[in-house]
Amino acid sequence: MATPFARRVAAVLAAIRPGPVAPLSERERAVLELLPSLLSAGEIADELTVSVNTVKSHIRSIYGKLGVSTRRDAVCRAQEHGLLT
């Protein structure tokens, strides 16, 4: 039986460890790889030869799967999970 202290320590550890990430599609991974480059969504679209709306859709999906709401947080979370090299 865990003590109250052990339960609190476990709760704190669970809070600071990144949780599992939903799998990203191949195209989402391609967009994610370009997020640290500071290219705009339009520039990423040009690089991947897709529309800017497609890139924005992938970025929203990436944010949702990583549980973040900013580009910087997405890059940090992706690095924590080994999704970026």
Backbone bond lengths (Angstrom), bond angles and torsions (degrees), N, CA, C in turn:
res aa  C-N    CA-C-N  psi(-1)  N-CA   C-N-CA  omega(-1)  CA-C   N-CA-C  phi
1 M - - - 1.450 - - 1.528 108.62 -
2 A 1.334 116.15 129.81 1.455 121.16 -178.37 1.529 110.14 -78.39
3 T 1.306 114.62 141.87 1.460 120.07 177.35 1.523 109.23 -77.55
4 P 1.325 117.90 163.58 1.470 119.73 176.88 1.528 111.62 -57.25
5 F 1.324 116.57 -38.28 1.460 120.26 179.19 1.528 110.33 -64.03
6 A 1.324 117.41 -44.87 1.462 121.42 -179.92 1.525 110.48 -62.05
7 R 1.322 117.48 -38.52 1.462 120.68 178.24 1.526 110.78 -65.85
8 R 1.335 117.22 -39.89 1.471 120.37 178.32 1.522 111.03 -65.93
9 V 1.333 117.27 -41.76 1.460 120.91 178.18 1.532 109.85 -62.25
10 A 1.315 117.08 -43.70 1.457 121.28 178.86 1.527 110.99 -62.17
11 A 1.331 117.13 -39.26 1.460 120.80 179.22 1.519 111.09 -65.97
12 V 1.319 116.61 -41.12 1.469 120.43 179.04 1.526 110.07 -65.56
13 L 1.315 117.31 -44.52 1.463 120.37 178.79 1.522 111.22 -61.49
14 A 1.305 116.98 -40.70 1.464 120.55 179.13 1.527 110.54 -64.43
15 A 1.323 117.01 -34.11 1.460 121.08 -178.48 1.523 112.03 -72.26
16 I 1.335 118.32 -31.75 1.460 119.67 -176.90 1.524 113.27 -93.12
17 R 1.321 117.92 -16.96 1.458 121.04 176.22 1.512 109.25 -80.64
18 P 1.326 116.74 135.09 1.457 117.66 177.28 1.520 110.68 -67.16
19 G 1.310 116.12 136.49 1.456 120.89 178.99 1.517 110.91 -77.46
20 P 1.313 116.54 174.00 1.460 119.64 -179.91 1.521 111.10 -65.35
21 V 1.305 115.23 150.94 1.454 122.11 -179.02 1.523 108.27 -110.63
22 A 1.322 116.47 136.45 1.465 120.46 175.31 1.524 108.27 -63.87
23 P 1.311 117.73 143.97 1.470 120.19 -178.74 1.525 111.72 -60.65
24 L 1.316 115.33 139.83 1.456 121.49 177.70 1.526 108.95 -94.84
25 S 1.330 115.50 145.83 1.463 119.76 175.67 1.531 108.60 -71.35
26 E 1.314 115.47 167.97 1.468 120.05 179.19 1.523 110.99 -59.54
27 R 1.333 116.98 -42.64 1.465 120.94 -179.61 1.529 111.06 -68.45
28 E 1.333 117.42 -38.45 1.468 120.40 176.46 1.516 110.33 -62.34
29 R 1.328 117.11 -40.17 1.469 119.69 177.79 1.523 110.83 -64.01
30 A 1.336 117.11 -37.75 1.467 120.65 178.26 1.528 110.42 -63.10
31 V 1.337 116.42 -43.03 1.467 120.50 178.11 1.526 109.61 -66.49
32 L 1.323 117.17 -44.54 1.468 121.76 -179.97 1.525 110.87 -57.48
33 E 1.320 117.60 -40.57 1.471 121.36 179.24 1.530 111.74 -60.35
34 L 1.320 117.02 -27.63 1.466 120.55 -178.17 1.526 113.75 -92.10
35 L 1.327 117.75 -11.56 1.471 119.62 -178.63 1.528 113.49 -60.61
36 P 1.331 120.35 -40.47 1.470 118.54 179.65 1.533 113.64 -67.90
37 S 1.321 117.56 -14.88 1.465 121.11 -176.89 1.522 113.92 -72.51
38 L 1.318 116.83 -12.47 1.466 123.61 -177.59 1.520 112.96 68.26
39 L 1.345 117.48 15.39 1.455 120.02 172.20 1.528 108.22 -66.79
40 S 1.319 116.75 148.22 1.460 120.32 175.48 1.523 108.77 -73.15
41 A 1.327 116.04 167.73 1.466 120.05 177.64 1.527 110.23 -59.61
42 G 1.312 116.86 -38.68 1.461 121.15 177.81 1.519 112.37 -63.96
43 E 1.330 116.15 -40.75 1.461 120.31 178.81 1.533 111.45 -68.89
44 I 1.337 116.24 -37.08 1.472 119.88 175.74 1.529 108.84 -64.41
45 A 1.331 117.02 -41.16 1.467 121.06 178.25 1.527 110.48 -59.73
46 D 1.318 116.75 -44.61 1.468 120.75 177.98 1.523 110.75 -61.52
47 E 1.318 116.05 -43.19 1.466 121.43 -179.04 1.530 111.29 -62.18
48 L 1.334 116.97 -39.47 1.462 121.66 -177.01 1.531 112.94 -95.06
49 T 1.309 116.46 -0.54 1.466 123.44 -179.48 1.533 111.56 56.22
50 V 1.321 115.48 50.43 1.463 122.83 174.91 1.515 107.84 -134.69
51 S 1.327 116.96 173.62 1.463 119.73 179.28 1.528 110.12 -77.24
52 V 1.312 115.05 158.06 1.457 120.24 177.81 1.530 109.95 -64.29
53 N 1.331 117.01 -33.22 1.467 119.60 178.28 1.524 111.11 -65.50
54 T 1.321 117.51 -35.48 1.464 120.86 176.59 1.521 109.99 -64.32
55 V 1.316 117.45 -43.39 1.471 121.56 179.01 1.527 109.53 -62.94
56 K 1.322 117.41 -45.06 1.468 120.46 179.78 1.526 110.71 -61.63
57 S 1.315 117.05 -38.04 1.460 121.43 177.79 1.528 110.48 -64.77
58 H 1.325 116.37 -43.71 1.469 119.95 177.58 1.528 111.04 -63.53
59 I 1.315 116.90 -40.38 1.467 120.41 -179.86 1.532 109.95 -63.50
60 R 1.333 117.45 -43.56 1.476 120.12 177.45 1.524 110.45 -60.33
61 S 1.317 116.23 -42.24 1.462 120.46 179.67 1.524 111.12 -64.95
62 I 1.324 116.71 -41.89 1.470 121.73 178.04 1.525 109.55 -60.81
63 Y 1.326 116.75 -47.44 1.461 120.58 179.33 1.525 110.59 -57.51
64 G 1.323 116.43 -44.93 1.463 120.11 -179.62 1.519 112.10 -62.66
65 K 1.326 116.13 -44.59 1.461 120.27 -178.41 1.518 112.05 -68.49
66 L 1.335 116.91 -32.00 1.468 120.54 179.11 1.521 111.88 -87.76
67 G 1.325 117.50 -11.02 1.467 121.04 -179.77 1.509 113.18 70.41
68 V 1.341 116.37 40.00 1.465 121.54 -179.25 1.522 109.62 -128.99
69 S 1.320 115.98 173.25 1.459 118.75 179.43 1.523 113.34 -132.28
70 T 1.333 117.03 3.36 1.465 119.82 177.70 1.525 110.03 -134.45
71 R 1.308 114.63 157.99 1.462 120.93 178.91 1.524 110.77 -61.10
72 R 1.306 115.94 -44.65 1.473 120.37 -179.88 1.526 111.22 -59.86
73 D 1.329 116.64 -44.92 1.463 120.41 178.70 1.523 111.23 -64.89
74 A 1.335 117.07 -36.31 1.467 120.44 178.05 1.523 110.50 -62.58
75 V 1.325 116.72 -43.70 1.464 120.70 179.54 1.531 109.95 -64.68
76 C 1.318 116.86 -44.88 1.473 120.46 179.25 1.524 111.30 -61.70
77 R 1.332 117.26 -47.12 1.466 121.11 -179.23 1.529 110.54 -63.93
78 A 1.317 116.54 -40.72 1.472 120.76 178.90 1.528 110.37 -62.52
79 Q 1.331 116.44 -40.33 1.473 119.81 177.80 1.527 110.89 -66.08
80 E 1.326 116.70 -40.18 1.477 120.72 178.48 1.524 111.22 -59.64
81 H 1.331 116.35 -34.05 1.463 121.10 -176.86 1.531 112.45 -95.70
82 G 1.323 116.58 6.07 1.457 119.12 178.04 1.519 113.91 72.00
83 L 1.331 116.89 22.61 1.457 120.47 179.91 1.519 112.93 -84.91
84 L 1.315 116.64 -16.60 1.459 122.14 177.69 1.521 109.13 -117.79
85 T 1.305 115.41 142.02 1.471 119.58 179.88 1.503 111.28 -95.64
